[in-house]
Amino acid sequence: MRTKNSIINSLSALFSYAILFLGPFFVSPFLETVLGKEVLGIQKTFLDTTALLSIVELGISYGIIYKLYEPIAQNNTSKIALLLKFYKSAFKIVSIIVLFLGVSTAFIIPSIIVDKHTTQNFSNVVLSSIFMLYVLDTLLTYLFGHKRAMLIADQKNYIVTACRTSCQLFMYIIQIFVICFFKSFFLYVIVKVVFTFLESLLVDIQYKKRYKSINLKTKDKLDKVERKDLFKNLNALFYHKLGYQSLISGSTLIMANKLGKVVTGIYYPYTLITNGLVSATTQVFNAILSSFGNFLVKSTEEETFNIYQKIYFLNYLIFSFFSVSVFCLIIPFISIWMGTDFVFPFRTILLITVNFYFLGMRQSITMAKSSVGLYRPDRYLAVLEAVFNLFLSWKFAQSLGLDGILIANLISTLAIPFWTQPYLVYKNVFKRPVISYYKKYALYFVITTASTALTYYICSVFKLEPSFFTIFVYALICLIVPNIINILLFYRTNEFKYLLEISKGIILKLKKGK
């Protein structure tokens, strides 16, 4: 059942993000053509700033989902109700704090993004109002968040995914209509808010259909020991979220302040591609996370480690292929999609790809870490990473521009989480030396580098000008070369055989219509 649920959740997540990934690619050219590059920069700044404000959420959703695994496995509905009730109450407080911070930030956000590069005229009042709509959009994601957490913890991610996909699909269509006919960034954001609200309502409906036996009106409370343990995890999660969002959002704010909205707007399509791919795979690993957490409760350390090795290999297969494709395809794709004005130099593309690979390869170890709620040991290091990154970004941006910010991101990643996260997981979860992780990582990195170099060389032989035909040819090369290399090198390994059997099982079920 765990494997079946993981497969269903993973496939639904991939299908969903194929749609969600393509949506911004259709919308962004309309935004840039009708409203200007500056609007893309403003949008990215507002999205990252609201994400930074949401650090007060403390990572409650992850903490509660982790706590739900055991009572769900035991069908302990009373314990589930207590946890969900706590989650609901916590988010009422969080929503009030985020709203207060949002209103406060709305007064200063115009001064951050208005610069000498601006050609699009927005008054401070309009910018502040639009920013508040983004804050409202964030607050609406908290609506029925406890019910969303229950569906995810119960390995029903596909339901949450379906709600999100359907709403986002209609949202993109209506946003394009609004841009073309009303030429209004304000209405464009209102559409986003409306569909976020509809998504929350759909989640509420699905929850009510499935969990009628869970009484959220119970007057009982979590015992002191349980609350103490939960608050310890939430405290640790706060530091992790503070560090992560400061790193992501802080880099964007530095970029907007130091380099201007135009550069931020030009960089935005690249982040759509890389963040979209990371988000898609994050959904896959989140889908596996629920099953892996359930597996941990019932299995031995040896069995757990064997399963993790297969997940780690899957992580590599995905991001070796994605990294090769990003490096070889991104320039012709950006040229056709957004125009040659959006094309960065070769060194910038290389830095974007390397950052993308190292971020992506953290997926499996982060999943294992989250599945056991291992948040406390490195909570301060997450904040240190963010501070270190922001300091380097500020210094390097002055002399190296965007490349300096990308180099700062890479250095901070390699300096702290690259070493600390695997060590903690191997020590506390698998109870074995971490050296095996780094040996495989080194092997995977060398193969990915060689695959990228070979694939790029083969693509360059054709010397084709950017066109849809060029993208097709290069995509075919990217599909064949790195995957053939991986098959030749790993077809005899247990990890490859396991994933092959899983793939065969899925294909057979699809053929039978099951």
Phi and psi in degrees as a GROMACS rama.xvg file:
@    title "Ramachandran Plot"
@    xaxis  label "Phi"
@    yaxis  label "Psi"
@TYPE xy
-62.0368  -44.77  ARG-2
-63.9126  -42.7615  THR-3
-60.95  -45.888  LYS-4
-64.7638  -39.6578  ASN-5
-61.35  -42.3185  SER-6
-65.4375  -46.8196  ILE-7
-60.5647  -46.663  ILE-8
-64.5481  -41.1128  ASN-9
-66.4926  -45.0807  SER-10
-64.5788  -41.9264  LEU-11
-65.765  -37.31  SER-12
-64.723  -41.831  ALA-13
-65.5157  -43.3092  LEU-14
-62.9362  -43.4957  PHE-15
-60.624  -48.4677  SER-16
-76.394  -15.6454  TYR-17
-64.7589  -38.5074  ALA-18
-75.0268  -49.114  ILE-19
-66.5102  -29.4291  LEU-20
-70.3784  -39.2772  PHE-21
-78.0068  -28.4814  LEU-22
-51.6183  -56.5341  GLY-23
-61.1812  -24.7912  PRO-24
-69.5442  -29.7397  PHE-25
-82.6237  -35.1555  PHE-26
-76.6568  -42.66  VAL-27
-57.9745  -43.0978  SER-28
-60.763  -34.7622  PRO-29
-65.9967  -42.7173  PHE-30
-60.6866  -46.0851  LEU-31
-68.4052  -41.881  GLU-32
-71.1696  -44.4438  THR-33
-83.463  -41.8225  VAL-34
-110.127  -15.1986  LEU-35
105.877  158.931  GLY-36
-59.3762  -32.7694  LYS-37
-60.2532  -34.1528  GLU-38
-64.8622  -36.7858  VAL-39
-62.3614  -40.8928  LEU-40
-66.0498  -41.5598  GLY-41
-62.9309  -43.3423  ILE-42
-61.1759  -45.7047  GLN-43
-63.7216  -40.6881  LYS-44
-63.6654  -44.4687  THR-45
-65.7984  -41.5358  PHE-46
-62.4713  -45.2252  LEU-47
-72.0739  -31.8218  ASP-48
-70.1392  -43.5809  THR-49
-65.6972  -33.356  THR-50
-64.4849  -37.4049  ALA-51
-65.8428  -39.8317  LEU-52
-63.2218  -31.074  LEU-53
-75.3017  4.15121  SER-54
-61.6835  -22.2891  ILE-55
-68.2827  -9.89932  VAL-56
-64.063  -19.5408  GLU-57
66.2405  8.36353  LEU-58
70.5319  27.8767  GLY-59
-57.5384  -40.3671  ILE-60
-58.9556  -43.4666  SER-61
-66.4243  -40.6787  TYR-62
-63.2087  -41.5931  GLY-63
-72.1009  -42.8426  ILE-64
-58.8162  -43.4804  ILE-65
-59.709  -41.5022  TYR-66
-71.5985  -20.4602  LYS-67
-81.2837  -19.6616  LEU-68
-54.3908  -50.8013  TYR-69
-66.5285  -50.2865  GLU-70
-62.7046  -30.8613  PRO-71
-67.8295  -42.9091  ILE-72
-62.2523  -32.4809  ALA-73
-92.144  -1.04109  GLN-74
55.1656  39.5957  ASN-75
-89.9028  84.7469  ASN-76
-66.3653  -31.2078  THR-77
-67.2779  -40.2996  SER-78
-68.3948  -39.2154  LYS-79
-60.2904  -43.8315  ILE-80
-61.4085  -40.5137  ALA-81
-63.5992  -42.6065  LEU-82
-67.7904  -42.778  LEU-83
-67.4561  -36.7568  LEU-84
-63.7885  -41.9201  LYS-85
-61.3393  -44.5675  PHE-86
-59.2925  -45.76  TYR-87
-61.657  -44.4042  LYS-88
-66.0551  -40.6657  SER-89
-61.8403  -39.3587  ALA-90
-74.7942  -21.6238  PHE-91
-64.1632  -42.7082  LYS-92
-67.1629  -43.7122  ILE-93
-60.0789  -42.6456  VAL-94
-60.7491  -40.4761  SER-95
-64.7236  -42.7342  ILE-96
-66.5252  -44.7447  ILE-97
-62.1544  -40.0798  VAL-98
-61.8832  -44.079  LEU-99
-62.7838  -46.1502  PHE-100
-64.8696  -37.5012  LEU-101
-63.3328  -45.3096  GLY-102
-62.1163  -41.759  VAL-103
-64.3337  -42.8185  SER-104
-69.2742  -31.245  THR-105
-57.8425  -28.2441  ALA-106
-74.9025  -27.6877  PHE-107
-105.62  -15.2549  ILE-108
-60.5925  -36.0197  ILE-109
-59.932  -35.7311  PRO-110
-69.7384  -20.9262  SER-111
-79.0769  -38.4231  ILE-112
-100.833  -13.216  ILE-113
-81.5418  126.29  VAL-114
-149.331  -179.838  ASP-115
-69.3817  -15.2611  LYS-116
-82.4712  -6.88051  HIS-117
-67.9817  131.239  THR-118
-119.74  -17.5609  THR-119
-92.3074  124.564  GLN-120
-88.6004  115.072  ASN-121
-129.114  129.491  PHE-122
-73.3135  160.688  SER-123
-59.7047  -37.1823  ASN-124
-64.1285  -43.8165  VAL-125
-64.7374  -44.3905  VAL-126
-61.2626  -42.9798  LEU-127
-64.308  -39.5628  SER-128
-65.8544  -42.9228  SER-129
-64.4807  -40.9763  ILE-130
-60.044  -40.5541  PHE-131
-64.8052  -29.1659  MET-132
-66.0761  -38.5199  LEU-133
-65.2699  -36.7358  TYR-134
-64.1524  -44.0612  VAL-135
-61.0648  -39.5218  LEU-136
-60.4446  -40.7277  ASP-137
-64.4017  -43.6469  THR-138
-62.0256  -36.1571  LEU-139
-68.5343  -23.2952  LEU-140
-69.603  -21.3168  THR-141
-80.0042  -17.8284  TYR-142
-64.3525  124.406  LEU-143
59.4188  25.8017  PHE-144
-61.345  -32.1871  GLY-145
-66.0517  -32.4636  HIS-146
-75.8945  -35.0264  LYS-147
-63.384  -41.0577  ARG-148
-62.602  -38.108  ALA-149
-64.2938  -44.1291  MET-150
-62.3059  -40.3238  LEU-151
-68.3145  -46.1823  ILE-152
-64.0617  -29.5676  ALA-153
-86.3224  17.2789  ASP-154
61.8099  33.8542  GLN-155
-116.249  41.7529  LYS-156
-57.4109  -31.8782  ASN-157
-60.9759  -27.7128  TYR-158
-71.0888  -46.9109  ILE-159
-60.6729  -41.0812  VAL-160
-62.8255  -42.5143  THR-161
-63.8999  -41.1119  ALA-162
-61.5163  -46.2802  CYS-163
-66.1463  -44.8412  ARG-164
-62.5463  -46.6513  THR-165
-61.7729  -43.4886  SER-166
-67.9512  -42.4565  CYS-167
-65.8325  -37.251  GLN-168
-61.312  -48.9727  LEU-169
-66.6798  -33.3174  PHE-170
-61.2767  -46.1244  MET-171
-60.8018  -42.267  TYR-172
-61.7301  -47.0577  ILE-173
-69.7764  -34.6754  ILE-174
-62.9414  -41.729  GLN-175
-62.4176  -41.0734  ILE-176
-60.4146  -45.3148  PHE-177
-63.6601  -42.4507  VAL-178
-62.5567  -46.7802  ILE-179
-70.3565  -40.4493  CYS-180
-96.5533  -29.8802  PHE-181
-108.131  -17.3718  PHE-182
49.4546  45.096  LYS-183
-126.013  117.348  SER-184
-68.0739  -33.9754  PHE-185
-61.5153  -49.4365  PHE-186
-65.9263  -34.2033  LEU-187
-57.8066  -42.647  TYR-188
-74.3861  -35.1425  VAL-189
-59.8365  -40.5121  ILE-190
-59.3474  -41.0997  VAL-191
-60.6714  -43.5743  LYS-192
-64.2242  -43.4791  VAL-193
-60.4485  -44.182  VAL-194
-76.7991  -25.657  PHE-195
-65.3673  -39.1858  THR-196
-64.1771  -43.3856  PHE-197
-64.1716  -37.4268  LEU-198
-61.137  -42.9873  GLU-199
-63.5706  -37.8349  SER-200
-65.3775  -39.6778  LEU-201
-64.5081  -40.4591  LEU-202
-61.4809  -42.1295  VAL-203
-59.9069  -43.3229  ASP-204
-63.0587  -44.9089  ILE-205
-65.3302  -38.4574  GLN-206
-62.1394  -47.371  TYR-207
-62.1345  -30.16  LYS-208
-68.8359  -31.3211  LYS-209
-105.206  -22.3932  ARG-210
-127.961  52.0811  TYR-211
-67.2846  -22.8399  LYS-212
-80.9548  -10.0502  SER-213
-88.654  115.656  ILE-214
-95.5835  100.313  ASN-215
-78.9492  -6.50698  LEU-216
-91.2627  7.03667  LYS-217
-56.7816  143.43  THR-218
-92.3638  -4.64038  LYS-219
-71.5503  159.474  ASP-220
-129.993  158.777  LYS-221
-62.0743  142.276  LEU-222
-69.8614  164.312  ASP-223
-60.2887  -40.1319  LYS-224
-63.5446  -43.7212  VAL-225
-64.3205  -44.1226  GLU-226
-64.5862  -40.1598  ARG-227
-62.919  -44.3529  LYS-228
-65.2981  -40.6388  ASP-229
-65.2417  -44.245  LEU-230
-66.3192  -30.817  PHE-231
-62.7892  -44.8056  LYS-232
-66.5548  -40.4682  ASN-233
-65.7233  -37.3994  LEU-234
-61.4752  -43.2981  ASN-235
-67.2919  -40.7369  ALA-236
-63.1925  -32.5044  LEU-237
-59.8081  -44.8411  PHE-238
-63.7327  -40.2797  TYR-239
-64.9593  -44.071  HIS-240
-68.4483  -39.048  LYS-241
-59.2399  -45.9894  LEU-242
-64.6166  -46.7998  GLY-243
-65.7513  -49.6225  TYR-244
-69.0222  -34.0657  GLN-245
-63.7089  -39.2183  SER-246
-63.7869  -50.0894  LEU-247
-71.0119  -55.5089  ILE-248
-69.7324  -37.9273  SER-249
-61.7294  -40.3387  GLY-250
-61.5647  -40.282  SER-251
-66.1579  -42.8992  THR-252
-64.7453  -38.8736  LEU-253
-64.322  -41.6079  ILE-254
-61.6946  -46.1629  MET-255
-65.1893  -37.8977  ALA-256
-77.4959  -41.6384  ASN-257
-85.4488  -38.3577  LYS-258
-107.791  -15.0825  LEU-259
96.2231  163.583  GLY-260
-68.7225  -29.6336  LYS-261
-64.375  -48.731  VAL-262
-62.7966  -41.6344  VAL-263
-61.5953  -39.9569  THR-264
-67.1379  -38.4331  GLY-265
-67.5024  -36.8746  ILE-266
-72.6084  -23.9248  TYR-267
-54.3679  -46.1977  TYR-268
-59.942  -32.7167  PRO-269
-66.7785  -39.8984  TYR-270
-69.1196  -30.5056  THR-271
-60.498  -41.0209  LEU-272
-69.9596  -55.9169  ILE-273
-68.2019  -45.3034  THR-274
-66.5118  -33.5945  ASN-275
-63.7134  -42.7356  GLY-276
-67.3743  -41.3043  LEU-277
-64.1892  -42.0288  VAL-278
-63.4131  -40.0391  SER-279
-61.1829  -46.1695  ALA-280
-72.8824  -29.7909  THR-281
-61.082  -39.8271  THR-282
-63.2323  -37.9067  GLN-283
-64.2063  -46.3816  VAL-284
-72.4022  -29.2513  PHE-285
-67.4493  -35.1916  ASN-286
-65.475  -37.4052  ALA-287
-74.0164  -31.8958  ILE-288
-54.6983  -45.5672  LEU-289
-59.9345  -44.1697  SER-290
-68.865  -38.1951  SER-291
-66.2705  -40.4688  PHE-292
-63.1026  -39.9004  GLY-293
-66.4983  -37.8997  ASN-294
-64.9625  -38.8496  PHE-295
-59.6373  -37.0683  LEU-296
-64.59  -30.9078  VAL-297
-111.996  -2.42375  LYS-298
-121.26  166.844  SER-299
-81.0256  166.233  THR-300
-62.4389  -37.8157  GLU-301
-64.889  -44.938  GLU-302
-63.9551  -41.1997  GLU-303
-63.3243  -42.9811  THR-304
-65.7605  -39.3398  PHE-305
-62.0648  -40.585  ASN-306
-67.4813  -39.8089  ILE-307
-61.9896  -40.1326  TYR-308
-56.8604  -37.7947  GLN-309
-70.5797  -37.2719  LYS-310
-68.496  -39.1585  ILE-311
-61.6439  -41.9188  TYR-312
-65.7764  -41.1236  PHE-313
-60.8283  -42.0809  LEU-314
-55.382  -46.0782  ASN-315
-64.8356  -46.34  TYR-316
-57.5884  -42.6065  LEU-317
-65.8278  -49.5553  ILE-318
-84.4654  -18.3853  PHE-319
-69.3486  -43.4944  SER-320
-66.3496  -45.8193  PHE-321
-62.1122  -41.6882  PHE-322
-65.3485  -43.2208  SER-323
-59.4695  -44.5969  VAL-324
-66.747  -42.425  SER-325
-60.864  -47.3512  VAL-326
-63.4059  -39.8819  PHE-327
-87.1177  -27.245  CYS-328
-104.749  -19.1856  LEU-329
-66.1034  -36.5476  ILE-330
-68.0148  -52.8155  ILE-331
-62.4465  -34.0667  PRO-332
-67.1917  -47.9775  PHE-333
-62.1258  -38.7176  ILE-334
-59.6283  -42.4516  SER-335
-78.3366  -41.0716  ILE-336
-71.4891  -50.6322  TRP-337
-114.152  -15.3146  MET-338
107.525  160.228  GLY-339
-67.1368  -20.2276  THR-340
-64.1374  -18.6973  ASP-341
-95.5435  1.46159  PHE-342
-84.1934  127.351  VAL-343
-91.2889  162.158  PHE-344
-64.4066  165.133  PRO-345
-56.378  -43.8174  PHE-346
-63.1159  -35.2287  ARG-347
-68.7819  -40.6894  THR-348
-61.8825  -40.478  ILE-349
-62.5565  -44.5127  LEU-350
-65.4357  -39.5446  LEU-351
-61.5296  -42.9263  ILE-352
-67.4308  -44.0565  THR-353
-64.2131  -43.2549  VAL-354
-60.3774  -42.8379  ASN-355
-60.134  -44.0034  PHE-356
-64.0965  -48.305  TYR-357
-66.3551  -35.9052  PHE-358
-66.7012  -43.5604  LEU-359
-65.7761  -36.2254  GLY-360
-72.7748  -4.54411  MET-361
-84.8564  -7.19702  ARG-362
-59.2859  -48.9001  GLN-363
-69.0923  -40.0834  SER-364
-71.8279  -34.6004  ILE-365
-66.0001  -39.6299  THR-366
-60.827  -46.1347  MET-367
-63.5822  -38.7578  ALA-368
-65.2989  -43.7631  LYS-369
-70.4693  -32.3223  SER-370
-64.9929  -22.593  SER-371
-111.158  5.82553  VAL-372
66.2936  38.0586  GLY-373
-88.6219  76.4115  LEU-374
-109.667  -26.1373  TYR-375
-74.7437  -42.6448  ARG-376
-57.0168  -34.7674  PRO-377
-114.785  24.2265  ASP-378
-62.571  -39.3153  ARG-379
-74.5976  -28.8199  TYR-380
-66.5037  -30.708  LEU-381
-63.3169  -40.6933  ALA-382
-69.994  -40.1147  VAL-383
-60.7896  -40.3843  LEU-384
-60.0346  -44.4073  GLU-385
-64.7393  -45.0907  ALA-386
-62.3682  -45.5471  VAL-387
-59.6292  -44.2831  PHE-388
-64.9661  -45.1063  ASN-389
-65.4544  -38.1042  LEU-390
-62.4935  -47.9809  PHE-391
-65.4946  -40.6833  LEU-392
-60.6676  -43.853  SER-393
-62.7929  -42.4375  TRP-394
-72.0331  -46.6788  LYS-395
-72.6209  -30.284  PHE-396
-62.5948  -30.397  ALA-397
-65.9397  -36.3207  GLN-398
-105.54  -29.0873  SER-399
-113.25  -5.95418  LEU-400
67.8498  -139.468  GLY-401
-60.8507  -38.3516  LEU-402
-57.8645  -37.4813  ASP-403
-63.7469  -39.5048  GLY-404
-66.7433  -40.2825  ILE-405
-66.7147  -39.0494  LEU-406
-65.4483  -39.804  ILE-407
-62.1388  -42.0974  ALA-408
-60.5055  -42.8233  ASN-409
-67.2289  -44.5663  LEU-410
-62.1578  -45.4772  ILE-411
-65.7101  -34.0467  SER-412
-66.4612  -46.6311  THR-413
-72.1729  -25.2149  LEU-414
-76.9897  -32.6622  ALA-415
-124.024  -73.5264  ILE-416
-65.1252  -27.2611  PRO-417
-57.9711  -32.9134  PHE-418
-98.0398  -39.2518  TRP-419
-76.8664  -42.6431  THR-420
-63.7324  -50.2516  GLN-421
-60.7398  -40.3767  PRO-422
-58.2823  -46.1776  TYR-423
-65.246  -41.4763  LEU-424
-67.369  -45.4134  VAL-425
-67.4392  -34.4151  TYR-426
-74.1951  -44.3535  LYS-427
-95.5789  -27.1878  ASN-428
-101.588  -51.7898  VAL-429
-92.4568  -16.1443  PHE-430
56.1179  49.1925  LYS-431
-151.909  161.448  ARG-432
-61.4404  144.653  PRO-433
-82.9679  -7.76806  VAL-434
-58.071  -32.5338  ILE-435
-64.238  -32.5814  SER-436
-63.9157  -46.4585  TYR-437
-72.7903  -30.1482  TYR-438
-62.8684  -46.1148  LYS-439
-66.891  -38.9128  LYS-440
-60.1137  -44.7479  TYR-441
-61.7662  -43.4457  ALA-442
-61.6075  -48.1252  LEU-443
-60.6881  -39.8334  TYR-444
-67.1044  -42.5184  PHE-445
-62.9661  -43.812  VAL-446
-65.6536  -41.8481  ILE-447
-63.1035  -42.2239  THR-448
-62.7055  -45.1303  THR-449
-65.0922  -41.5339  ALA-450
-62.941  -40.8935  SER-451
-65.2529  -45.5222  THR-452
-63.0747  -44.4266  ALA-453
-66.2549  -44.12  LEU-454
-64.9958  -42.1234  THR-455
-64.8133  -39.0849  TYR-456
-63.5045  -44.7993  TYR-457
-62.9903  -41.8059  ILE-458
-62.7702  -41.3872  CYS-459
-67.7387  -24.1751  SER-460
-59.9094  -34.697  VAL-461
-73.1176  -26.8678  PHE-462
49.1736  51.8874  LYS-463
-93.2926  142.689  LEU-464
-73.7947  151.294  GLU-465
-56.6798  123.926  PRO-466
-163.74  170.956  SER-467
-64.6084  -34.3905  PHE-468
-64.8749  -40.8219  PHE-469
-60.5372  -46.1468  THR-470
-61.5748  -40.4587  ILE-471
-62.7323  -46.5761  PHE-472
-64.195  -47.5734  VAL-473
-64.4194  -39.4173  TYR-474
-64.0837  -37.8386  ALA-475
-64.7082  -41.5382  LEU-476
-64.2146  -42.6091  ILE-477
-65.3797  -32.7288  CYS-478
-71.4076  -37.7884  LEU-479
-83.8762  -54.2467  ILE-480
-60.6987  -60.2831  VAL-481
-64.3973  -33.7435  PRO-482
-72.9596  -35.2277  ASN-483
-65.8044  -42.1046  ILE-484
-58.715  -45.2147  ILE-485
-65.5661  -38.9547  ASN-486
-63.7005  -46.1021  ILE-487
-63.2617  -36.0149  LEU-488
-83.3484  -29.6795  LEU-489
-121.128  2.30012  PHE-490
-62.9091  -19.3892  TYR-491
-91.8888  -7.53849  ARG-492
-77.5479  155.395  THR-493
-62.8924  -36.9595  ASN-494
-63.3245  -43.9368  GLU-495
-66.1988  -44.2427  PHE-496
-61.95  -39.4145  LYS-497
-63.7534  -48.8954  TYR-498
-65.6542  -32.8481  LEU-499
-65.9663  -42.1499  LEU-500
-64.5675  -41.3065  GLU-501
-60.8983  -43.4924  ILE-502
-64.0367  -41.5733  SER-503
-62.1602  -40.4843  LYS-504
-62.3767  -41.0802  GLY-505
-64.5672  -43.7723  ILE-506
-63.4769  -42.5523  ILE-507
-62.9145  -40.7866  LEU-508
-65.8297  -37.7058  LYS-509
-66.8647  -37.8129  LEU-510
-65.8923  -36.7929  LYS-511
-81.3941  -8.28277  LYS-512
77.2693  23.7667  GLY-513
